[in-house]
């Protein structure tokens, strides 16, 4: 919301929209997703990102959560362009990155329940008695 108040979101949106409307993509008369839907999607995406980040142990797994969220958002945005739907995911990207940073900092400063889980694999030989 702060970026919208400063007017930065509008400039980013206009820049991305002009890039999608120009060659080589050249989307003609796209259906534009309303801003209310984008706010709802950013809320859901940021909550899911925070939840998955807090449920994963270790920094590398948390970074993998961020990477998968970003790839999903960008990939879905490009798929929407193919369907002649203009969904620019800049609002969702900002909210997901901010939610991930806050969750990762919190998880690094606190003992999370998932950090205590240790998986011990035991190699046991099992003999099956098969009578044929």
N, C-alpha and C positions, 0 to 999 in steps of 0.2 A: 504494500500500500504506500509505503514511503517513496518508492521509486516512481509510482504513479503520480504522487503529489509533486515531486520534483519535475515531472514531465519527461523523465528519461525513458519510460516505457513507450510513450507515444513516438519518440524519435526512433527507438529500436523497432517498433512495429511498422512505422512508415518505411524504414530502410529495408526490412525483411520483405514487406509487401511489394516494394518496387523491384527487389531482386527476383521474387517469384513471378512477377508479371512480365519481366524482361526475358529476352532470349538467353539461353536455349530452352528454358522451361516454358515460358509464355503461356500462363494460364489465362484463359479468356472468360470473363464474367464468372468468377468463382462464387460459390455459396460461402459466405463468411460466418464463422462460428461467433455467436454473441458473447460479449465480455462476461456476462453472468455465468454462462456455461464454463468459460475458462477459469473463473474464480472457483467454481465448484470442483472442477477437475484438479486445480492446483491444491485445493484443500485435501482432497482424497489422496493425491499423489504425495504430498508432504507428510500426511499421517502414515501412509504405508511405508514411505522411506524411513521415517523415524522408528516405526515399529520393527521393520526388518533390521535396521542398524542396531537397535538396542538388543535384539534377540540373537545377534551373531557375535561370536567371540573372536577377538584378535583384530588388529588394525587392517590386515590384508583382506579378511573376509568383509569387514565393514567398507573398505574401499571397493571391493567387488560389488557390494550392494549399490553404491553410488554409480559405478560404471554401468551396471545393468539398467538402472533407472534412466540414466542419460541416453543409453543406446535405444531403449524402448521408446522414450519420448521423441527423439529425433527420427527414429525409424517410422513411428506412427505418423509423425508430421509429414514426412515425405510420402507415405502411402496415401494420406489424405489429399495431397497435391495431385496425385494420379487420378483421384476420384473427383477432381474439380471442386474440392472443398478446401478453403483457405483456413487452416488451423495452424497458426504460428505459435509454437510452444515456448516462447520466450518467458512468459509469465510462469508457466509450470516449471521451466528449467531453473529460474531464479528461486522459486519456492522449494524445489527439491534439493538444490545445492545448499540453501540456507538451513533447511531441516536436517540434512545430513551432517553439516558442520556442527550444529548445536547438539545433535545426538551423539556424534563421535567424540566431541569434547566431554560431554557428560559421561559417556561410557568409559573414557580414558581416566576420568577422575574418581570414579566409583567402582566398587566391586559388583559386577553384574552376576546374576545367577548362572548365566551360560558359561561364565569363565571357570566355574567350579567343576563342570562336567568333564570327566576324563573317560575316554573309551579305552578299555583294555581288551586287546584281542589275544585270545589264548589259542595256541595251536594244540589241538587234541586229535589224537588218532582215534578214529571210530572204525571198528571192524563190524561189518555186517555179515551176519550168518545167513547165507542164501542157500536154500535147499531147492534144487531144481530137479 
